[in-house]
Amino acid sequence: MTNETKVLAYIALPPIAVYLTAAGIELKLVYGLAAVMFMDILTAVIMWLRIDPSKIRSRVLKNGLTEKFASLIPAIICFIVLLAIDKDASALVNGYLTILLLAEGYSAISNAHNAYTREHKEEFDAVSAVLAAARKRIFNTLQKLIRSFVDDEQPPKK
């Protein structure tokens, strides 16, 4: 980590933490998710070192890190959208972070098991399942909202 990055982290992270706490976001979920994501990456590296060290490449690690951060995007978007329309986002974001924490924990345990047995078994991608379910639910909610607006705009039948 460069000095510039450290300075930026020391300046930016405390106000972000204060804001999230004030908005009702559980920081223990954020910290726990960060720790479990780190453990997932670490157990994946250990797993591949024991199973097939040739699979460990910086491109693979970068893809894994990108997936980790991409999984946070729905929570961030929901938080921003609900904040913009003046709705309490804390329950939704805390719920999503909890589900993501459990999914990442499952992945880390699966990696540890694979490392122990020296067998690579494809794991159920819980994060993708959560994202797909969230996408479907948002789509259905939007359809209902649009229908209710269209129904309100139509004149009553005679």
C-alpha positions, 0 to 999 in steps of 0.5 A, a space after each residue: 500500500 502506497 503512502 498516498 493510499 494510506 493517507 486517503 484511507 485515513 482521511 476518507 474512511 472515518 467520515 464514511 463509517 460515521 455516515 453509514 452508522 448514522 444511516 443505520 448500516 451495521 458496521 459490524 456487518 461491513 467489517 465482518 464481510 471484509 474479513 470473510 472476503 479476505 478469508 475467502 481469498 486466502 483459503 482459495 490461494 491455499 486451496 490452489 497451492 495444495 491442489 494445482 499451484 499452476 492455477 494461481 496467477 495474478 489475473 485470476 486473483 484480480 478477477 476474484 477481487 473484481 467479483 468481490 467488489 462487484 457483489 457490493 454494487 447492488 447494496 450500494 445502488 439500493 442505498 443510494 436509490 432509497 436515500 434519494 427517494 427519502 426511504 430508510 435503506 438500512 434494513 435492505 442494505 443490512 439484509 443484503 450484507 448479511 446474506 453476502 456475508 453468509 455466502 462468502 463464509 460458505 465459499 471460504 469454508 468450501 475452499 478450506 475443505 477442498 484444500 484439506 481434501 486436495 480435491 477441487 469440487 465445484 461449489 454452489 455459487 451463493 453470491 450469484 444466486 443472491 444477486 439473481 434473486 435480488 435482480 428478479 425481485 427488483 424487476 417484479 417490484 418495478 413491474 408492479 409499480 409501473 402497473 399501478 401507475 398505469 392503472 391510476 392514470 386510466 379513467 374509470 370504466 363506465 
